[in-house]
C-alpha cells in the first residue's frame, strides 16, 4: 500500500507545481543564507586562529559552505523541473534525474543536521584548543622581535580589550610567565636581578598584568603591578578589588562567544532543513501525481504518494537491491580473477 497517498485533480496539480516553484526559490535563498553563515563563522574562527591550537571546529563552517552551494544547485534544478512539469513533452526527460536528486536532497538534510550536532559536540575540543592556544599566546607575548611572533602581543592585547577578559583562565595566568621582553629590562637594577634569581628558570616574574587587562569601569586608576601586595597601594585589598581588572578569562569569553554564534546559527539551519524537506516531499508528490495521469485524459484526477509501498516493504526492496548489487560485484571480481588465471596458464604452456 502506498505511503501517504493523496488525490490530485488537475487544478491541485497546477497549484502544487506553482507552490513548489516558489518553495524551490526560497530554498535557493536558504542555500545562499547557509553558505553565508558558513563564510561568516569561518571568518570569525580564522580571526582568532593565533589563539587556537587546532582547527577541528572548522569542520562546521566547511560543511555549511559546501552544503549551502549544493542546496543552491539542487533547488535551481527543482525550480526548472517545476516549470516543465505540466508540459507532457518537456517533463519526461527530467525523470531519470529525479531519483539521484532525492538522494542528494536527503544527504543535504543529513549534512545540515550533522553540522548542528557537531557545533555542540565539538565544544570540548574548542575549549581545549583555546586553552592551549591562549597559553602559548601568553607565553610568546613578549616576543615582539621574533619572526613569526612579532604580532602576538597586539593579538592578545586586542583580544583582551575586545572581549573584556584577562589571561587564559583569569588574570593570575600572567603571574606565571615573563611577559616583558629582556630588551626592556635593566639587568643592572637590583630589583630585576632579584626577581630573575628568585626562580629556577631565570625568568622575570611579577604579580602584574598588561595594560589591556585594565577594566575602564574601575572607580580608581588601573593598577597593573604589585597586584597581590596590599601595602604597595593606598586603600587597596587585592582579594576584594574586583573592578580594577577583568575577572573573566579569555578562554571562557571566546567559548561563550563562539557558542553564542552556534546557538544563533542552529535554529536557522533547522529552518533550512524544514524548507528543504518541504521541497523534497512536494516534488515527490508532483512526480508521482504526474506519473499517474492517463495520457489519453490529461485533465483526469491522479494519485500522488511518497512511497509506492510501505516503509518496511521499501526498506526490504532497498536491502535486496543492495544485496544483488554486491553479489554482482563479487561475480565480476571472480570472473576477472578466473580470466587472469587462465591467461597465466596459457602463457606458461606456450
C-alpha positions in Angstrom: 0.0 0.0 0.0 1.3 3.4 -1.0 2.5 5.7 1.8 0.6 9.0 2.4 -1.4 8.7 -0.8 -3.4 11.8 -1.9 -5.8 12.6 -4.7 -4.6 15.3 -7.2 -7.2 16.8 -9.6 -5.7 18.9 -12.4 -6.2 22.2 -10.5 -4.4 20.8 -7.5 -1.5 19.6 -9.6 -1.1 23.1 -11.1 -1.2 24.7 -7.6 1.3 22.2 -6.3 3.7 23.0 -9.2 3.3 26.7 -8.6 3.9 26.4 -4.9 6.9 24.1 -5.4 8.4 26.6 -7.8 8.1 29.3 -5.1 9.5 26.9 -2.4 12.4 26.0 -4.6 13.4 29.6 -5.0 13.0 30.2 -1.3 15.3 27.1 -0.8 17.8 28.7 -3.2 17.9 31.8 -0.9 18.2 29.5 2.1 21.2 27.8 0.5 22.8 31.2 0.0 22.0 32.0 3.6 23.6 28.8 4.7 26.7 29.5 2.7 26.9 33.0 4.1 26.6 31.6 7.7 29.5 29.2 6.9 31.7 32.0 5.5 30.9 34.3 8.5 31.7 31.5 11.0 34.9 30.5 9.1 36.0 34.2 9.1 35.4 34.5 12.8 37.4 31.3 13.5 40.3 32.4 11.3 40.3 35.8 13.0 41.2 34.0 16.3 43.4 31.4 14.7 46.5 32.6 16.5 45.0 31.6 19.9 43.7 28.2 18.7 45.9 25.1 18.9 44.0 23.1 16.2 41.3 23.6 13.5 38.9 20.7 14.3 36.0 23.2 14.9 36.4 24.4 11.2 34.6 21.3 10.1 31.3 23.1 11.0 31.7 26.1 8.7 33.2 23.9 6.0 30.1 21.7 6.0 27.8 24.8 5.9 29.6 26.3 2.9 29.7 23.0 1.0 26.0 22.2 1.7 25.0 25.8 1.0 26.4 25.6 -2.5 24.8 22.1 -3.1 21.5 23.4 -1.8 21.5 26.3 -4.3 22.3 23.8 -7.1 19.6 21.2 -6.3 16.9 23.8 -5.8 17.6 25.5 -9.0 17.2 22.1 -10.6 13.9 21.6 -8.7 12.6 25.0 -9.9 13.4 24.1 -13.5 11.6 20.8 -13.1 8.5 22.7 -11.8 8.5 24.9 -14.9 8.4 21.9 -17.2 6.2 19.6 -15.0 2.9 20.5 -16.7 4.3 20.1 -20.2 3.9 16.5 -21.3 6.7 16.9 -23.8 9.3 18.7 -21.6 8.8 16.8 -18.3 9.8 13.2 -19.2 13.5 14.0 -19.9 13.8 15.1 -16.3 12.6 11.8 -14.8 15.9 9.9 -14.8 17.5 12.6 -12.8 14.8 12.7 -10.0 16.0 9.6 -8.1 19.6 10.9 -7.7 18.1 14.3 -6.8 16.1 12.7 -3.9 19.2 11.0 -2.6 21.2 14.2 -2.7 18.4 16.2 -1.1 18.3 13.7 1.8 22.1 13.9 2.1 21.9 17.7 2.3 19.4 17.4 5.2 21.6 14.9 7.0 24.7 17.1 6.5 23.0 20.1 7.8 21.7 18.2 10.8 25.3 16.9 11.4 26.6 20.4 11.3 24.2 21.5 14.1 25.1 18.4 16.2 28.8 18.9 15.7 28.6 22.6 16.6 27.6 21.4 20.1 29.6 18.2 20.3 32.9 19.9 19.5 32.6 22.4 22.3 35.0 20.4 24.4 37.5 20.3 21.6 37.1 24.1 21.0 37.7 24.8 24.7 40.8 22.6 24.8 42.2 24.2 21.6 41.7 27.7 23.0 43.3 26.6 26.3 46.5 25.5 24.6 46.5 28.4 22.1 46.0 31.1 24.7 48.6 29.6 26.9 51.1 29.7 24.0 49.9 33.2 23.1 50.6 34.5 26.6 53.9 32.8 26.8 55.0 34.4 23.5 53.5 37.8 24.3 57.0 39.3 24.9 58.5 38.0 21.6 57.8 41.2 19.6 61.2 40.9 17.8 61.0 37.2 17.0 59.9 36.4 13.4 56.5 34.7 13.3 55.6 36.0 16.7 56.0 39.8 16.3 52.2 40.4 16.2 51.4 38.1 19.1 51.4 41.0 21.6 49.0 43.0 19.5 46.7 40.0 19.1 46.5 39.3 22.8 46.0 42.9 23.7 43.2 43.4 21.2 41.6 40.2 22.2 41.6 41.2 25.9 40.2 44.6 25.2 37.5 43.5 22.7 36.2 40.6 24.8 36.9 42.3 28.2 38.9 39.4 29.5 42.3 38.8 31.0 44.6 35.8 30.8 43.7 32.3 29.9 41.6 31.3 33.0 42.0 34.6 34.9 44.4 37.5 35.4 46.7 35.3 37.6 47.9 33.5 34.4 50.2 36.5 33.7 52.0 35.9 37.1 53.3 32.6 35.8 55.1 33.9 32.6 57.7 36.5 31.8 55.6 38.8 29.6 58.2 41.6 29.4 61.0 41.2 26.9 64.6 41.1 28.2 65.4 44.1 25.9 63.2 46.3 28.1 64.7 45.1 31.4 67.6 46.8 33.1 69.7 44.0 34.4 71.9 46.4 36.3 68.9 47.0 38.6 68.9 45.1 41.9 65.2 44.6 41.7 65.4 42.9 38.3 68.4 40.8 39.4 66.5 39.6 42.5 63.4 38.7 40.5 65.4 36.8 37.9 67.3 34.9 40.6 64.2 34.1 42.6 63.1 31.3 40.3 64.9 28.3 38.9 64.1 29.2 35.3 65.7 32.6 35.5 62.6 34.4 34.3 61.5 37.9 35.3 58.2 37.0 37.0 56.0 39.6 38.8 52.4 40.0 40.0 51.5 42.3 37.2 49.4 42.3 34.0 49.5 44.1 30.7 47.5 47.3 30.2 44.9 45.5 28.2 43.6 43.7 31.3 42.5 47.0 32.9 38.8 47.5 33.3 37.8 51.0 32.3 34.8 50.6 34.6 37.0 50.6 37.7 36.4 53.6 40.0 40.2 54.0 40.6 43.1 54.3 38.2 44.2 50.9 36.9 46.7 49.1 39.0 48.9 46.8 36.8 51.8 46.0 39.1 52.2 44.6 42.7 48.6 43.3 42.5 49.0 40.9 45.4 50.8 43.4 47.6 48.2 45.3 49.7 50.9 47.7 51.1 52.0 48.8 47.6 48.8 50.8 47.0 46.8 53.1 49.2 43.4 51.8 50.3 43.8 48.6 48.4 42.8 45.0 49.1 43.6 42.7 46.2 41.1 40.0 47.2 38.2 42.4 47.0 39.3 44.7 44.2 37.0 43.1 41.6 36.6 46.1 39.3 40.2 47.0 38.7 40.9 44.2 36.2 38.7 42.0 34.0 37.9 38.9 36.1 36.8 36.6 33.2 39.4 34.6 31.4 39.7 34.9 27.6 39.2 31.1 27.1 35.7 31.3 28.7 35.0 34.6 26.8 35.8 33.0 23.5 33.9 29.8 24.2 30.9 31.9 25.2 31.3 34.0 22.0 31.5 31.0 19.6 28.8 29.0 21.3 26.6 32.1 21.1 27.2 32.1 17.4 26.4 28.4 17.2 23.2 28.9 19.2 22.2 31.6 16.8 23.0 29.6 13.7 21.4 26.3 14.9 17.7 27.5 14.6 18.5 29.0 11.2 19.9 25.7 9.9 17.0 23.7 11.3 14.7 26.1 9.4 16.7 25.4 6.2 16.3 21.7 6.8 12.5 22.1 7.2 12.3 24.1 4.0 14.4 21.5 2.1 12.3 18.7 3.3 9.2 20.6 2.1 10.7 20.9 -1.4 11.6 17.2 -1.4 8.2 16.0 -0.3 6.4 18.4 -2.7 8.5 17.3 -5.7 7.9 13.7 -4.9 4.1 14.3 -4.8 4.3 16.2 -8.0 6.3 13.5 -9.8 4.0 10.6 -8.7 0.8 12.5 -9.4 2.1 13.3 -12.9 3.2 9.7 -13.4 -0.4 8.6 -12.6 -2.0 10.8 -15.2 -3.8 9.0 -18.0 -2.1 10.1 -21.3 -5.5 9.9 -23.1 -7.1 12.1 -20.5 -4.5 14.5 -19.0 -7.1 16.5 -17.1 -8.3 13.5 -15.1 -7.6 13.0 -11.4 -4.5 11.2 -10.3 -2.9 9.8 -7.2 0.3 11.0 -5.6 2.3 9.4 -2.8 5.6 9.5 -1.0 6.5 5.8 -1.3 4.9 3.2 -3.7 4.9 0.7 -0.8 5.0 0.9 3.0 8.2 1.8 4.8 9.0 -1.8 5.7 8.5 -3.1 2.2 10.5 -0.2 0.7 13.4 -0.9 3.1 13.4 -4.6 2.2 13.4 -3.7 -1.5 16.4 -1.4 -1.0 18.2 -4.1 1.0 17.6 -6.7 -1.7 18.8 -4.3 -4.4 22.0 -3.6 -2.5 22.5 -7.3 -1.9 22.1 -8.1 -5.6 24.5 -5.3 -6.4 27.1 -6.6 -4.1 26.6 -10.1 -5.5 27.1 -8.8 -9.0 30.3 -7.1 -8.0 31.6 -10.3 -6.4 30.8 -12.3 -9.5 32.6 -9.7 -11.7 35.6 -9.8 -9.5 35.6 -13.7 -9.6 35.3 -13.7 -13.4 38.3 -11.3 -13.7 40.4 -13.4 -11.3 39.5 -16.6 -13.3 40.3 -14.9 -16.6 43.7 -13.8 -15.1 44.4 -17.3 -14.0 43.5 -18.7 -17.5 45.8 -16.2 -19.1 48.7 -17.2 -16.8 48.2 -20.9 -17.7 48.2 -20.1 -21.4 51.4 -18.1 -21.1 53.0 -20.9 -19.1 52.0 -23.6 -21.6 53.3 -21.5 -24.6 
